[in-house]
């Protein structure tokens, strides 16, 4: 069940990021947003591997 919740949160994050990238005019913010999604995904994976 925990994995389902994390997966749903990740999907929501990706959807919000996609919407933000579509409507954002600033290229630096687009890059920062994409990088933050990648970083959050990696951190969630590390959390699941080592602390759960």
Chimera marker file (.cmm) of the C-alpha trace (Angstrom):
<marker_set name="trace">
<marker id="1" x="0.000" y="0.000" z="0.000" r="1" g="1" b="0" radius="0.5"/>
<marker id="2" x="2.886" y="2.318" z="0.777" r="1" g="1" b="0" radius="0.5"/>
<marker id="3" x="4.250" y="1.885" z="-2.747" r="1" g="1" b="0" radius="0.5"/>
<marker id="4" x="0.884" y="2.768" z="-4.254" r="1" g="1" b="0" radius="0.5"/>
<marker id="5" x="0.744" y="6.024" z="-2.290" r="1" g="1" b="0" radius="0.5"/>
<marker id="6" x="4.273" y="6.964" z="-3.311" r="1" g="1" b="0" radius="0.5"/>
<marker id="7" x="3.488" y="6.115" z="-6.943" r="1" g="1" b="0" radius="0.5"/>
<marker id="8" x="0.330" y="8.259" z="-6.876" r="1" g="1" b="0" radius="0.5"/>
<marker id="9" x="2.249" y="11.165" z="-5.340" r="1" g="1" b="0" radius="0.5"/>
<marker id="10" x="4.918" y="10.788" z="-8.013" r="1" g="1" b="0" radius="0.5"/>
<marker id="11" x="2.303" y="10.813" z="-10.794" r="1" g="1" b="0" radius="0.5"/>
<marker id="12" x="0.725" y="13.960" z="-9.335" r="1" g="1" b="0" radius="0.5"/>
<marker id="13" x="4.144" y="15.579" z="-9.166" r="1" g="1" b="0" radius="0.5"/>
<marker id="14" x="4.906" y="14.730" z="-12.791" r="1" g="1" b="0" radius="0.5"/>
<marker id="15" x="1.525" y="16.053" z="-13.948" r="1" g="1" b="0" radius="0.5"/>
<marker id="16" x="1.982" y="19.306" z="-12.035" r="1" g="1" b="0" radius="0.5"/>
<marker id="17" x="5.490" y="19.654" z="-13.418" r="1" g="1" b="0" radius="0.5"/>
<marker id="18" x="4.240" y="19.088" z="-16.964" r="1" g="1" b="0" radius="0.5"/>
<marker id="19" x="1.567" y="21.752" z="-16.531" r="1" g="1" b="0" radius="0.5"/>
<marker id="20" x="4.103" y="24.149" z="-15.054" r="1" g="1" b="0" radius="0.5"/>
<marker id="21" x="6.558" y="23.581" z="-17.911" r="1" g="1" b="0" radius="0.5"/>
<marker id="22" x="3.828" y="24.059" z="-20.509" r="1" g="1" b="0" radius="0.5"/>
<marker id="23" x="2.729" y="27.443" z="-19.164" r="1" g="1" b="0" radius="0.5"/>
<marker id="24" x="6.069" y="28.780" z="-17.961" r="1" g="1" b="0" radius="0.5"/>
<marker id="25" x="7.887" y="31.295" z="-20.125" r="1" g="1" b="0" radius="0.5"/>
<marker id="26" x="11.136" y="31.270" z="-18.153" r="1" g="1" b="0" radius="0.5"/>
<marker id="27" x="13.650" y="28.661" z="-19.377" r="1" g="1" b="0" radius="0.5"/>
<marker id="28" x="15.583" y="28.630" z="-16.095" r="1" g="1" b="0" radius="0.5"/>
<marker id="29" x="12.426" y="27.801" z="-14.159" r="1" g="1" b="0" radius="0.5"/>
<marker id="30" x="11.613" y="25.010" z="-16.608" r="1" g="1" b="0" radius="0.5"/>
<marker id="31" x="15.047" y="23.474" z="-16.102" r="1" g="1" b="0" radius="0.5"/>
<marker id="32" x="14.839" y="23.877" z="-12.334" r="1" g="1" b="0" radius="0.5"/>
<marker id="33" x="11.418" y="22.268" z="-12.244" r="1" g="1" b="0" radius="0.5"/>
<marker id="34" x="12.539" y="19.276" z="-14.299" r="1" g="1" b="0" radius="0.5"/>
<marker id="35" x="15.641" y="18.861" z="-12.156" r="1" g="1" b="0" radius="0.5"/>
<marker id="36" x="13.592" y="19.000" z="-8.971" r="1" g="1" b="0" radius="0.5"/>
<marker id="37" x="11.282" y="16.231" z="-10.209" r="1" g="1" b="0" radius="0.5"/>
<marker id="38" x="14.290" y="14.065" z="-11.026" r="1" g="1" b="0" radius="0.5"/>
<marker id="39" x="15.858" y="14.766" z="-7.631" r="1" g="1" b="0" radius="0.5"/>
<marker id="40" x="12.634" y="14.001" z="-5.746" r="1" g="1" b="0" radius="0.5"/>
<marker id="41" x="12.266" y="10.737" z="-7.672" r="1" g="1" b="0" radius="0.5"/>
<marker id="42" x="15.822" y="9.704" z="-6.801" r="1" g="1" b="0" radius="0.5"/>
<marker id="43" x="15.352" y="10.642" z="-3.143" r="1" g="1" b="0" radius="0.5"/>
<marker id="44" x="12.119" y="8.647" z="-2.923" r="1" g="1" b="0" radius="0.5"/>
<marker id="45" x="13.849" y="5.638" z="-4.449" r="1" g="1" b="0" radius="0.5"/>
<marker id="46" x="16.741" y="5.907" z="-1.990" r="1" g="1" b="0" radius="0.5"/>
<marker id="47" x="14.309" y="6.258" z="0.897" r="1" g="1" b="0" radius="0.5"/>
<marker id="48" x="12.471" y="3.120" z="-0.168" r="1" g="1" b="0" radius="0.5"/>
<marker id="49" x="15.695" y="1.159" z="-0.592" r="1" g="1" b="0" radius="0.5"/>
<marker id="50" x="17.419" y="2.062" z="2.652" r="1" g="1" b="0" radius="0.5"/>
<marker id="51" x="14.936" y="3.284" z="5.255" r="1" g="1" b="0" radius="0.5"/>
<marker id="52" x="11.786" y="1.269" z="4.664" r="1" g="1" b="0" radius="0.5"/>
<link id1="1" id2="2" r="1" g="1" b="0" radius="0.2"/>
<link id1="2" id2="3" r="1" g="1" b="0" radius="0.2"/>
<link id1="3" id2="4" r="1" g="1" b="0" radius="0.2"/>
<link id1="4" id2="5" r="1" g="1" b="0" radius="0.2"/>
<link id1="5" id2="6" r="1" g="1" b="0" radius="0.2"/>
<link id1="6" id2="7" r="1" g="1" b="0" radius="0.2"/>
<link id1="7" id2="8" r="1" g="1" b="0" radius="0.2"/>
<link id1="8" id2="9" r="1" g="1" b="0" radius="0.2"/>
<link id1="9" id2="10" r="1" g="1" b="0" radius="0.2"/>
<link id1="10" id2="11" r="1" g="1" b="0" radius="0.2"/>
<link id1="11" id2="12" r="1" g="1" b="0" radius="0.2"/>
<link id1="12" id2="13" r="1" g="1" b="0" radius="0.2"/>
<link id1="13" id2="14" r="1" g="1" b="0" radius="0.2"/>
<link id1="14" id2="15" r="1" g="1" b="0" radius="0.2"/>
<link id1="15" id2="16" r="1" g="1" b="0" radius="0.2"/>
<link id1="16" id2="17" r="1" g="1" b="0" radius="0.2"/>
<link id1="17" id2="18" r="1" g="1" b="0" radius="0.2"/>
<link id1="18" id2="19" r="1" g="1" b="0" radius="0.2"/>
<link id1="19" id2="20" r="1" g="1" b="0" radius="0.2"/>
<link id1="20" id2="21" r="1" g="1" b="0" radius="0.2"/>
<link id1="21" id2="22" r="1" g="1" b="0" radius="0.2"/>
<link id1="22" id2="23" r="1" g="1" b="0" radius="0.2"/>
<link id1="23" id2="24" r="1" g="1" b="0" radius="0.2"/>
<link id1="24" id2="25" r="1" g="1" b="0" radius="0.2"/>
<link id1="25" id2="26" r="1" g="1" b="0" radius="0.2"/>
<link id1="26" id2="27" r="1" g="1" b="0" radius="0.2"/>
<link id1="27" id2="28" r="1" g="1" b="0" radius="0.2"/>
<link id1="28" id2="29" r="1" g="1" b="0" radius="0.2"/>
<link id1="29" id2="30" r="1" g="1" b="0" radius="0.2"/>
<link id1="30" id2="31" r="1" g="1" b="0" radius="0.2"/>
<link id1="31" id2="32" r="1" g="1" b="0" radius="0.2"/>
<link id1="32" id2="33" r="1" g="1" b="0" radius="0.2"/>
<link id1="33" id2="34" r="1" g="1" b="0" radius="0.2"/>
<link id1="34" id2="35" r="1" g="1" b="0" radius="0.2"/>
<link id1="35" id2="36" r="1" g="1" b="0" radius="0.2"/>
<link id1="36" id2="37" r="1" g="1" b="0" radius="0.2"/>
<link id1="37" id2="38" r="1" g="1" b="0" radius="0.2"/>
<link id1="38" id2="39" r="1" g="1" b="0" radius="0.2"/>
<link id1="39" id2="40" r="1" g="1" b="0" radius="0.2"/>
<link id1="40" id2="41" r="1" g="1" b="0" radius="0.2"/>
<link id1="41" id2="42" r="1" g="1" b="0" radius="0.2"/>
<link id1="42" id2="43" r="1" g="1" b="0" radius="0.2"/>
<link id1="43" id2="44" r="1" g="1" b="0" radius="0.2"/>
<link id1="44" id2="45" r="1" g="1" b="0" radius="0.2"/>
<link id1="45" id2="46" r="1" g="1" b="0" radius="0.2"/>
<link id1="46" id2="47" r="1" g="1" b="0" radius="0.2"/>
<link id1="47" id2="48" r="1" g="1" b="0" radius="0.2"/>
<link id1="48" id2="49" r="1" g="1" b="0" radius="0.2"/>
<link id1="49" id2="50" r="1" g="1" b="0" radius="0.2"/>
<link id1="50" id2="51" r="1" g="1" b="0" radius="0.2"/>
<link id1="51" id2="52" r="1" g="1" b="0" radius="0.2"/>
</marker_set>
